[in-house]
Amino acid sequence: MAMVTYILHKNQPLTDEEREEIRALKNRPIVFDEDCPELTEEQLRQFKRVNPLKKKAAS
């Protein structure tokens, strides 16, 4: 499998080809291996957000 790199620019719309490639990725299975094993529920709970969600201002 080859790595594909894209450079996205803010406010530049995606091409139809880019949209189709993104849609195709949605159906690909996740593949775990010894370098990236599947995590247990307990391991997943230990993750902390790097950038906390901002609270929405009351309107």
PQR file of N, CA, C, O and H, with PARSE charges and radii, in Angstrom:
ATOM      1  N   MET A   1       0.849  -1.175   0.000 -0.4000 1.5000
ATOM      2  CA  MET A   1       0.000   0.000   0.000 -0.0000 2.0000
ATOM      3  C   MET A   1       0.892   1.234   0.000  0.5500 1.7000
ATOM      4  O   MET A   1       1.853   1.300   0.767 -0.5500 1.4000
ATOM      5  N   ALA A   2       0.597   2.187  -0.826 -0.4000 1.5000
ATOM      6  CA  ALA A   2       1.384   3.412  -0.937 -0.0000 2.0000
ATOM      7  C   ALA A   2       0.764   4.521  -0.106  0.5500 1.7000
ATOM      8  O   ALA A   2      -0.451   4.568   0.089 -0.5500 1.4000
ATOM      9  H   ALA A   2      -0.183   2.134  -1.449  0.4000 1.0000
ATOM     10  N   MET A   3       1.612   5.406   0.377 -0.4000 1.5000
ATOM     11  CA  MET A   3       1.130   6.563   1.116 -0.0000 2.0000
ATOM     12  C   MET A   3       0.863   7.681   0.112  0.5500 1.7000
ATOM     13  O   MET A   3       1.663   7.932  -0.790 -0.5500 1.4000
ATOM     14  H   MET A   3       2.599   5.368   0.219  0.4000 1.0000
ATOM     15  N   VAL A   4      -0.268   8.341   0.285 -0.4000 1.5000
ATOM     16  CA  VAL A   4      -0.633   9.452  -0.590 -0.0000 2.0000
ATOM     17  C   VAL A   4      -0.704  10.702   0.267  0.5500 1.7000
ATOM     18  O   VAL A   4      -1.318  10.692   1.335 -0.5500 1.4000
ATOM     19  H   VAL A   4      -0.918   8.138   1.017  0.4000 1.0000
ATOM     20  N   THR A   5      -0.082  11.776  -0.191 -0.4000 1.5000
ATOM     21  CA  THR A   5      -0.073  13.034   0.542 -0.0000 2.0000
ATOM     22  C   THR A   5      -0.771  14.109  -0.280  0.5500 1.7000
ATOM     23  O   THR A   5      -0.544  14.234  -1.484 -0.5500 1.4000
ATOM     24  H   THR A   5       0.416  11.784  -1.058  0.4000 1.0000
ATOM     25  N   TYR A   6      -1.616  14.873   0.382 -0.4000 1.5000
ATOM     26  CA  TYR A   6      -2.316  15.976  -0.264 -0.0000 2.0000
ATOM     27  C   TYR A   6      -2.004  17.263   0.494  0.5500 1.7000
ATOM     28  O   TYR A   6      -1.809  17.242   1.709 -0.5500 1.4000
ATOM     29  H   TYR A   6      -1.801  14.771   1.359  0.4000 1.0000
ATOM     30  N   ILE A   7      -1.959  18.355  -0.212 -0.4000 1.5000
ATOM     31  CA  ILE A   7      -1.848  19.663   0.417 -0.0000 2.0000
ATOM     32  C   ILE A   7      -3.179  20.364   0.190  0.5500 1.7000
ATOM     33  O   ILE A   7      -3.568  20.647  -0.944 -0.5500 1.4000
ATOM     34  H   ILE A   7      -2.118  18.371  -1.199  0.4000 1.0000
ATOM     35  N   LEU A   8      -3.866  20.638   1.289 -0.4000 1.5000
ATOM     36  CA  LEU A   8      -5.151  21.316   1.212 -0.0000 2.0000
ATOM     37  C   LEU A   8      -4.964  22.771   1.578  0.5500 1.7000
ATOM     38  O   LEU A   8      -4.234  23.101   2.513 -0.5500 1.4000
ATOM     39  H   LEU A   8      -3.550  20.409   2.210  0.4000 1.0000
ATOM     40  N   HIS A   9      -5.626  23.636   0.838 -0.4000 1.5000
ATOM     41  CA  HIS A   9      -5.550  25.064   1.098 -0.0000 2.0000
ATOM     42  C   HIS A   9      -6.905  25.537   1.603  0.5500 1.7000
ATOM     43  O   HIS A   9      -7.949  25.152   1.077 -0.5500 1.4000
ATOM     44  H   HIS A   9      -6.219  23.368   0.079  0.4000 1.0000
ATOM     45  N   LYS A  10      -6.872  26.368   2.621 -0.4000 1.5000
ATOM     46  CA  LYS A  10      -8.092  26.879   3.229 -0.0000 2.0000
ATOM     47  C   LYS A  10      -8.966  27.560   2.176  0.5500 1.7000
ATOM     48  O   LYS A  10      -8.480  28.338   1.356 -0.5500 1.4000
ATOM     49  H   LYS A  10      -6.023  26.681   3.048  0.4000 1.0000
ATOM     50  N   ASN A  11     -10.235  27.259   2.214 -0.4000 1.5000
ATOM     51  CA  ASN A  11     -11.257  27.841   1.325 -0.0000 2.0000
ATOM     52  C   ASN A  11     -11.145  27.389  -0.131  0.5500 1.7000
ATOM     53  O   ASN A  11     -11.857  27.917  -0.985 -0.5500 1.4000
ATOM     54  H   ASN A  11     -10.630  26.627   2.881  0.4000 1.0000
ATOM     55  N   GLN A  12     -10.283  26.439  -0.434 -0.4000 1.5000
ATOM     56  CA  GLN A  12     -10.200  25.908  -1.796 -0.0000 2.0000
ATOM     57  C   GLN A  12     -11.091  24.671  -1.864  0.5500 1.7000
ATOM     58  O   GLN A  12     -10.860  23.715  -1.123 -0.5500 1.4000
ATOM     59  H   GLN A  12      -9.704  26.009   0.260  0.4000 1.0000
ATOM     60  N   PRO A  13     -12.094  24.662  -2.725 -0.5600 1.5000
ATOM     61  CA  PRO A  13     -12.996  23.514  -2.789  0.2800 2.0000
ATOM     62  C   PRO A  13     -12.284  22.267  -3.314  0.5500 1.7000
ATOM     63  O   PRO A  13     -11.344  22.350  -4.105 -0.5500 1.4000
ATOM     64  N   LEU A  14     -12.756  21.119  -2.853 -0.4000 1.5000
ATOM     65  CA  LEU A  14     -12.213  19.855  -3.334 -0.0000 2.0000
ATOM     66  C   LEU A  14     -12.703  19.590  -4.751  0.5500 1.7000
ATOM     67  O   LEU A  14     -13.793  20.012  -5.136 -0.5500 1.4000
ATOM     68  H   LEU A  14     -13.520  21.052  -2.211  0.4000 1.0000
ATOM     69  N   THR A  15     -11.883  18.887  -5.513 -0.4000 1.5000
ATOM     70  CA  THR A  15     -12.305  18.489  -6.854 -0.0000 2.0000
ATOM     71  C   THR A  15     -13.219  17.279  -6.718  0.5500 1.7000
ATOM     72  O   THR A  15     -13.265  16.650  -5.661 -0.5500 1.4000
ATOM     73  H   THR A  15     -10.998  18.543  -5.200  0.4000 1.0000
ATOM     74  N   ASP A  16     -13.943  16.951  -7.775 -0.4000 1.5000
ATOM     75  CA  ASP A  16     -14.799  15.766  -7.760 -0.0000 2.0000
ATOM     76  C   ASP A  16     -13.967  14.506  -7.504  0.5500 1.7000
ATOM     77  O   ASP A  16     -14.412  13.598  -6.802 -0.5500 1.4000
ATOM     78  H   ASP A  16     -13.907  17.462  -8.634  0.4000 1.0000
ATOM     79  N   GLU A  17     -12.767  14.452  -8.072 -0.4000 1.5000
ATOM     80  CA  GLU A  17     -11.887  13.296  -7.874 -0.0000 2.0000
ATOM     81  C   GLU A  17     -11.469  13.168  -6.407  0.5500 1.7000
ATOM     82  O   GLU A  17     -11.453  12.064  -5.863 -0.5500 1.4000
ATOM     83  H   GLU A  17     -12.405  15.190  -8.642  0.4000 1.0000
ATOM     84  N   GLU A  18     -11.134  14.283  -5.770 -0.4000 1.5000
ATOM     85  CA  GLU A  18     -10.744  14.252  -4.353 -0.0000 2.0000
ATOM     86  C   GLU A  18     -11.913  13.805  -3.480  0.5500 1.7000
ATOM     87  O   GLU A  18     -11.732  13.032  -2.540 -0.5500 1.4000
ATOM     88  H   GLU A  18     -11.147  15.180  -6.212  0.4000 1.0000
ATOM     89  N   ARG A  19     -13.109  14.292  -3.793 -0.4000 1.5000
ATOM     90  CA  ARG A  19     -14.300  13.882  -3.029 -0.0000 2.0000
ATOM     91  C   ARG A  19     -14.539  12.375  -3.159  0.5500 1.7000
ATOM     92  O   ARG A  19     -14.869  11.711  -2.176 -0.5500 1.4000
ATOM     93  H   ARG A  19     -13.256  14.920  -4.557  0.4000 1.0000
ATOM     94  N   GLU A  20     -14.374  11.844  -4.354 -0.4000 1.5000
ATOM     95  CA  GLU A  20     -14.583  10.413  -4.579 -0.0000 2.0000
ATOM     96  C   GLU A  20     -13.542   9.586  -3.834  0.5500 1.7000
ATOM     97  O   GLU A  20     -13.865   8.534  -3.284 -0.5500 1.4000
ATOM     98  H   GLU A  20     -14.106  12.383  -5.152  0.4000 1.0000
ATOM     99  N   GLU A  21     -12.296  10.051  -3.810 -0.4000 1.5000
ATOM    100  CA  GLU A  21     -11.250   9.333  -3.070 -0.0000 2.0000
ATOM    101  C   GLU A  21     -11.550   9.309  -1.579  0.5500 1.7000
ATOM    102  O   GLU A  21     -11.328   8.293  -0.921 -0.5500 1.4000
ATOM    103  H   GLU A  21     -12.033  10.907  -4.256  0.4000 1.0000
ATOM    104  N   ILE A  22     -12.047  10.408  -1.042 -0.4000 1.5000
ATOM    105  CA  ILE A  22     -12.409  10.463   0.379 -0.0000 2.0000
ATOM    106  C   ILE A  22     -13.575   9.529   0.663  0.5500 1.7000
ATOM    107  O   ILE A  22     -13.569   8.820   1.669 -0.5500 1.4000
ATOM    108  H   ILE A  22     -12.227  11.233  -1.576  0.4000 1.0000
ATOM    109  N   ARG A  23     -14.571   9.518  -0.211 -0.4000 1.5000
ATOM    110  CA  ARG A  23     -15.716   8.608  -0.026 -0.0000 2.0000
ATOM    111  C   ARG A  23     -15.258   7.151  -0.032  0.5500 1.7000
ATOM    112  O   ARG A  23     -15.760   6.339   0.745 -0.5500 1.4000
ATOM    113  H   ARG A  23     -14.576  10.094  -1.029  0.4000 1.0000
ATOM    114  N   ALA A  24     -14.304   6.818  -0.909 -0.4000 1.5000
ATOM    115  CA  ALA A  24     -13.810   5.442  -1.006 -0.0000 2.0000
ATOM    116  C   ALA A  24     -13.098   5.018   0.276  0.5500 1.7000
ATOM    117  O   ALA A  24     -13.146   3.842   0.638 -0.5500 1.4000
ATOM    118  H   ALA A  24     -13.897   7.477  -1.540  0.4000 1.0000
ATOM    119  N   LEU A  25     -12.449   5.934   0.961 -0.4000 1.5000
ATOM    120  CA  LEU A  25     -11.733   5.613   2.202 -0.0000 2.0000
ATOM    121  C   LEU A  25     -12.693   5.187   3.313  0.5500 1.7000
ATOM    122  O   LEU A  25     -12.323   4.421   4.203 -0.5500 1.4000
ATOM    123  H   LEU A  25     -12.410   6.889   0.667  0.4000 1.0000
ATOM    124  N   LYS A  26     -13.912   5.683   3.255 -0.4000 1.5000
ATOM    125  CA  LYS A  26     -14.889   5.393   4.302 -0.0000 2.0000
ATOM    126  C   LYS A  26     -15.166   3.889   4.423  0.5500 1.7000
ATOM    127  O   LYS A  26     -15.487   3.408   5.510 -0.5500 1.4000
ATOM    128  H   LYS A  26     -14.212   6.306   2.533  0.4000 1.0000
ATOM    129  N   ASN A  27     -15.046   3.160   3.343 -0.4000 1.5000
ATOM    130  CA  ASN A  27     -15.385   1.735   3.342 -0.0000 2.0000
ATOM    131  C   ASN A  27     -14.187   0.821   3.578  0.5500 1.7000
ATOM    132  O   ASN A  27     -14.340  -0.400   3.598 -0.5500 1.4000
ATOM    133  H   ASN A  27     -14.785   3.550   2.460  0.4000 1.0000
ATOM    134  N   ARG A  28     -12.993   1.398   3.758 -0.4000 1.5000
ATOM    135  CA  ARG A  28     -11.817   0.570   3.981 -0.0000 2.0000
ATOM    136  C   ARG A  28     -11.775   0.092   5.423  0.5500 1.7000
ATOM    137  O   ARG A  28     -12.072   0.865   6.334 -0.5500 1.4000
ATOM    138  H   ARG A  28     -12.869   2.390   3.741  0.4000 1.0000
ATOM    139  N   PRO A  29     -11.413  -1.167   5.648 -0.5600 1.5000
ATOM    140  CA  PRO A  29     -11.342  -1.669   7.023  0.2800 2.0000
ATOM    141  C   PRO A  29     -10.109  -1.118   7.745  0.5500 1.7000
ATOM    142  O   PRO A  29      -9.123  -0.741   7.112 -0.5500 1.4000
ATOM    143  N   ILE A  30     -10.180  -1.077   9.068 -0.4000 1.5000
ATOM    144  CA  ILE A  30      -9.033  -0.703   9.883 -0.0000 2.0000
ATOM    145  C   ILE A  30      -8.167  -1.948  10.025  0.5500 1.7000
ATOM    146  O   ILE A  30      -8.670  -3.022  10.356 -0.5500 1.4000
ATOM    147  H   ILE A  30     -10.981  -1.383   9.582  0.4000 1.0000
ATOM    148  N   VAL A  31      -6.878  -1.808   9.778 -0.4000 1.5000
ATOM    149  CA  VAL A  31      -5.960  -2.942   9.871 -0.0000 2.0000
ATOM    150  C   VAL A  31      -5.012  -2.698  11.037  0.5500 1.7000
ATOM    151  O   VAL A  31      -4.257  -1.725  11.036 -0.5500 1.4000
ATOM    152  H   VAL A  31      -6.470  -0.936   9.510  0.4000 1.0000
ATOM    153  N   PHE A  32      -5.051  -3.580  12.032 -0.4000 1.5000
ATOM    154  CA  PHE A  32      -4.168  -3.475  13.189 -0.0000 2.0000
ATOM    155  C   PHE A  32      -2.982  -4.407  12.977  0.5500 1.7000
ATOM    156  O   PHE A  32      -3.111  -5.436  12.314 -0.5500 1.4000
ATOM    157  H   PHE A  32      -5.664  -4.370  12.033  0.4000 1.0000
ATOM    158  N   ASP A  33      -1.818  -4.050  13.539 -0.4000 1.5000
ATOM    159  CA  ASP A  33      -0.644  -4.917  13.463 -0.0000 2.0000
ATOM    160  C   ASP A  33       0.157  -4.765  14.753  0.5500 1.7000
ATOM    161  O   ASP A  33      -0.306  -4.116  15.691 -0.5500 1.4000
ATOM    162  H   ASP A  33      -1.713  -3.214  14.077  0.4000 1.0000
ATOM    163  N   GLU A  34       1.357  -5.357  14.813 -0.4000 1.5000
ATOM    164  CA  GLU A  34       2.138  -5.311  16.051 -0.0000 2.0000
ATOM    165  C   GLU A  34       2.615  -3.900  16.390  0.5500 1.7000
ATOM    166  O   GLU A  34       2.850  -3.601  17.561 -0.5500 1.4000
ATOM    167  H   GLU A  34       1.732  -5.884  14.051  0.4000 1.0000
ATOM    168  N   ASP A  35       2.759  -3.039  15.405 -0.4000 1.5000
ATOM    169  CA  ASP A  35       3.158  -1.655  15.661 -0.0000 2.0000
ATOM    170  C   ASP A  35       1.982  -0.783  16.076  0.5500 1.7000
ATOM    171  O   ASP A  35       2.161   0.256  16.710 -0.5500 1.4000
ATOM    172  H   ASP A  35       2.568  -3.282  14.454  0.4000 1.0000
ATOM    173  N   CYS A  36       0.794  -1.207  15.719 -0.4000 1.5000
ATOM    174  CA  CYS A  36      -0.412  -0.438  16.032 -0.0000 2.0000
ATOM    175  C   CYS A  36      -1.536  -1.411  16.379  0.5500 1.7000
ATOM    176  O   CYS A  36      -2.445  -1.628  15.578 -0.5500 1.4000
ATOM    177  H   CYS A  36       0.647  -2.052  15.204  0.4000 1.0000
ATOM    178  N   PRO A  37      -1.469  -1.998  17.579 -0.5600 1.5000
ATOM    179  CA  PRO A  37      -2.490  -2.983  17.953  0.2800 2.0000
ATOM    180  C   PRO A  37      -3.816  -2.319  18.319  0.5500 1.7000
ATOM    181  O   PRO A  37      -3.871  -1.133  18.642 -0.5500 1.4000
ATOM    182  N   GLU A  38      -4.860  -3.102  18.259 -0.4000 1.5000
ATOM    183  CA  GLU A  38      -6.168  -2.601  18.666 -0.0000 2.0000
ATOM    184  C   GLU A  38      -6.145  -2.336  20.161  0.5500 1.7000
ATOM    185  O   GLU A  38      -5.610  -3.143  20.921 -0.5500 1.4000
ATOM    186  H   GLU A  38      -4.815  -4.065  17.996  0.4000 1.0000
ATOM    187  N   LEU A  39      -6.716  -1.218  20.594 -0.4000 1.5000
ATOM    188  CA  LEU A  39      -6.713  -0.847  22.001 -0.0000 2.0000
ATOM    189  C   LEU A  39      -7.945  -1.387  22.712  0.5500 1.7000
ATOM    190  O   LEU A  39      -9.013  -1.545  22.121 -0.5500 1.4000
ATOM    191  H   LEU A  39      -7.150  -0.563  19.976  0.4000 1.0000
ATOM    192  N   THR A  40      -7.763  -1.662  23.992 -0.4000 1.5000
ATOM    193  CA  THR A  40      -8.886  -2.125  24.809 -0.0000 2.0000
ATOM    194  C   THR A  40      -9.741  -0.913  25.198  0.5500 1.7000
ATOM    195  O   THR A  40      -9.322   0.233  25.032 -0.5500 1.4000
ATOM    196  H   THR A  40      -6.896  -1.533  24.472  0.4000 1.0000
ATOM    197  N   GLU A  41     -10.929  -1.180  25.711 -0.4000 1.5000
ATOM    198  CA  GLU A  41     -11.798  -0.085  26.161 -0.0000 2.0000
ATOM    199  C   GLU A  41     -11.110   0.728  27.261  0.5500 1.7000
ATOM    200  O   GLU A  41     -11.223   1.954  27.287 -0.5500 1.4000
ATOM    201  H   GLU A  41     -11.270  -2.110  25.846  0.4000 1.0000
ATOM    202  N   GLU A  42     -10.398   0.055  28.167 -0.4000 1.5000
ATOM    203  CA  GLU A  42      -9.689   0.750  29.247 -0.0000 2.0000
ATOM    204  C   GLU A  42      -8.594   1.655  28.682  0.5500 1.7000
ATOM    205  O   GLU A  42      -8.441   2.785  29.146 -0.5500 1.4000
ATOM    206  H   GLU A  42     -10.306  -0.941  28.147  0.4000 1.0000
ATOM    207  N   GLN A  43      -7.836   1.190  27.701 -0.4000 1.5000
ATOM    208  CA  GLN A  43      -6.803   2.012  27.084 -0.0000 2.0000
ATOM    209  C   GLN A  43      -7.413   3.223  26.382  0.5500 1.7000
ATOM    210  O   GLN A  43      -6.859   4.320  26.446 -0.5500 1.4000
ATOM    211  H   GLN A  43      -7.960   0.272  27.325  0.4000 1.0000
ATOM    212  N   LEU A  44      -8.529   3.034  25.725 -0.4000 1.5000
ATOM    213  CA  LEU A  44      -9.191   4.141  25.041 -0.0000 2.0000
ATOM    214  C   LEU A  44      -9.677   5.196  26.030  0.5500 1.7000
ATOM    215  O   LEU A  44      -9.616   6.391  25.740 -0.5500 1.4000
ATOM    216  H   LEU A  44      -8.979   2.142  25.674  0.4000 1.0000
ATOM    217  N   ARG A  45     -10.160   4.763  27.204 -0.4000 1.5000
ATOM    218  CA  ARG A  45     -10.630   5.707  28.226 -0.0000 2.0000
ATOM    219  C   ARG A  45      -9.492   6.566  28.777  0.5500 1.7000
ATOM    220  O   ARG A  45      -9.738   7.668  29.268 -0.5500 1.4000
ATOM    221  H   ARG A  45     -10.209   3.793  27.440  0.4000 1.0000
ATOM    222  N   GLN A  46      -8.252   6.078  28.703 -0.4000 1.5000
ATOM    223  CA  GLN A  46      -7.111   6.814  29.253 -0.0000 2.0000
ATOM    224  C   GLN A  46      -6.647   7.956  28.353  0.5500 1.7000
ATOM    225  O   GLN A  46      -5.860   8.796  28.788 -0.5500 1.4000
ATOM    226  H   GLN A  46      -8.052   5.183  28.305  0.4000 1.0000
ATOM    227  N   PHE A  47      -7.114   8.001  27.122 -0.4000 1.5000
ATOM    228  CA  PHE A  47      -6.718   9.079  26.223 -0.0000 2.0000
ATOM    229  C   PHE A  47      -7.307  10.402  26.686  0.5500 1.7000
ATOM    230  O   PHE A  47      -8.444  10.457  27.152 -0.5500 1.4000
ATOM    231  H   PHE A  47      -7.754   7.319  26.769  0.4000 1.0000
ATOM    232  N   LYS A  48      -6.537  11.447  26.556 -0.4000 1.5000
ATOM    233  CA  LYS A  48      -6.990  12.798  26.874 -0.0000 2.0000
ATOM    234  C   LYS A  48      -6.882  13.641  25.613  0.5500 1.7000
ATOM    235  O   LYS A  48      -5.946  13.476  24.831 -0.5500 1.4000
ATOM    236  H   LYS A  48      -5.613  11.402  26.177  0.4000 1.0000
ATOM    237  N   ARG A  49      -7.824  14.530  25.415 -0.4000 1.5000
ATOM    238  CA  ARG A  49      -7.783  15.425  24.259 -0.0000 2.0000
ATOM    239  C   ARG A  49      -6.577  16.346  24.370  0.5500 1.7000
ATOM    240  O   ARG A  49      -6.267  16.842  25.453 -0.5500 1.4000
ATOM    241  H   ARG A  49      -8.584  14.664  26.051  0.4000 1.0000
ATOM    242  N   VAL A  50      -5.907  16.570  23.266 -0.4000 1.5000
ATOM    243  CA  VAL A  50      -4.778  17.497  23.226 -0.0000 2.0000
ATOM    244  C   VAL A  50      -5.306  18.920  23.183  0.5500 1.7000
ATOM    245  O   VAL A  50      -4.734  19.818  23.801 -0.5500 1.4000
ATOM    246  H   VAL A  50      -6.159  16.167  22.387  0.4000 1.0000
ATOM    247  N   ASN A  51      -6.382  19.125  22.465 -0.4000 1.5000
ATOM    248  CA  ASN A  51      -6.981  20.457  22.354 -0.0000 2.0000
ATOM    249  C   ASN A  51      -8.405  20.369  22.877  0.5500 1.7000
ATOM    250  O   ASN A  51      -9.297  19.926  22.153 -0.5500 1.4000
ATOM    251  H   ASN A  51      -6.847  18.395  21.963  0.4000 1.0000
ATOM    252  N   PRO A  52      -8.640  20.781  24.117 -0.5600 1.5000
ATOM    253  CA  PRO A  52      -9.983  20.661  24.703  0.2800 2.0000
ATOM    254  C   PRO A  52     -11.023  21.384  23.861  0.5500 1.7000
ATOM    255  O   PRO A  52     -10.738  22.411  23.245 -0.5500 1.4000
ATOM    256  N   LEU A  53     -12.228  20.835  23.844 -0.4000 1.5000
ATOM    257  CA  LEU A  53     -13.334  21.463  23.124 -0.0000 2.0000
ATOM    258  C   LEU A  53     -13.681  22.787  23.770  0.5500 1.7000
ATOM    259  O   LEU A  53     -13.705  22.909  24.995 -0.5500 1.4000
ATOM    260  H   LEU A  53     -12.459  20.001  24.344  0.4000 1.0000
ATOM    261  N   LYS A  54     -13.948  23.775  22.937 -0.4000 1.5000
ATOM    262  CA  LYS A  54     -14.353  25.079  23.451 -0.0000 2.0000
ATOM    263  C   LYS A  54     -15.840  25.057  23.725  0.5500 1.7000
ATOM    264  O   LYS A  54     -16.619  24.507  22.947 -0.5500 1.4000
ATOM    265  H   LYS A  54     -13.929  23.676  21.942  0.4000 1.0000
ATOM    266  N   LYS A  55     -16.226  25.658  24.831 -0.4000 1.5000
ATOM    267  CA  LYS A  55     -17.638  25.741  25.175 -0.0000 2.0000
ATOM    268  C   LYS A  55     -18.297  26.784  24.282  0.5500 1.7000
ATOM    269  O   LYS A  55     -17.741  27.855  24.041 -0.5500 1.4000
ATOM    270  H   LYS A  55     -15.593  26.106  25.462  0.4000 1.0000
ATOM    271  N   LYS A  56     -19.492  26.456  23.796 -0.4000 1.5000
ATOM    272  CA  LYS A  56     -20.234  27.400  22.957 -0.0000 2.0000
ATOM    273  C   LYS A  56     -20.787  28.516  23.835  0.5500 1.7000
ATOM    274  O   LYS A  56     -21.298  28.264  24.927 -0.5500 1.4000
ATOM    275  H   LYS A  56     -19.944  25.586  23.992  0.4000 1.0000
ATOM    276  N   ALA A  57     -20.682  29.724  23.359 -0.4000 1.5000
ATOM    277  CA  ALA A  57     -21.213  30.872  24.082 -0.0000 2.0000
ATOM    278  C   ALA A  57     -22.728  30.859  24.027  0.5500 1.7000
ATOM    279  O   ALA A  57     -23.319  30.556  22.991 -0.5500 1.4000
ATOM    280  H   ALA A  57     -20.267  29.929  22.473  0.4000 1.0000
ATOM    281  N   ALA A  58     -23.349  31.186  25.138 -0.4000 1.5000
ATOM    282  CA  ALA A  58     -24.813  31.246  25.168 -0.0000 2.0000
ATOM    283  C   ALA A  58     -25.281  32.410  24.309  0.5500 1.7000
ATOM    284  O   ALA A  58     -24.739  33.512  24.386 -0.5500 1.4000
ATOM    285  H   ALA A  58     -22.869  31.432  25.980  0.4000 1.0000
ATOM    286  N   SER A  59     -26.286  32.153  23.498 -0.4000 1.5000
ATOM    287  CA  SER A  59     -26.784  33.241  22.620 -0.0000 2.0000
ATOM    288  C   SER A  59     -28.066  33.823  23.120  0.5500 1.7000
ATOM    289  O   SER A  59     -28.611  34.738  22.503 -0.5500 1.4000
ATOM    290  H   SER A  59     -26.726  31.257  23.435  0.4000 1.0000
TER
END
